[in-house]
Amino acid sequence: MRKWKVIMISAGSVKRAARCAGADLVGIASTDRFKDYPEDKRPEHLLPGARSVIVIGVRVLLDKITEKEAKELCPPSCQACIRAFSMGGDNQCQNQGK
């Protein structure tokens, strides 16, 4: 198993770097938020020793991608949200919090 060198950087630095790289949204969450997920879906399964998860969101213009591409990019749980947003809905995802 490969040993990773731990480098401490601030949340602000991570967020600034992500925004400079084109991210529209950036968030950082503790891996504790995933404790109720199945073990193989937890961040520590992918990267043992992980303590935080960095989440990055980038806008996708739906009229610029095909429906097939959208389905490949998004899991089924978020596809209803995409349809709601693209149809000018109230921007409330029915899957929020799931």
Secondary structure, DSSP 8 states (H G I E B T S, - for coil): ----------HHHHHHHHHHTT-SEEEEEEGGGGTTS-GGGSHHHHSTT--EEEEEE----GGGS-HHHHHHHS-HHHHHHHHHHHTT--S--TTTT-
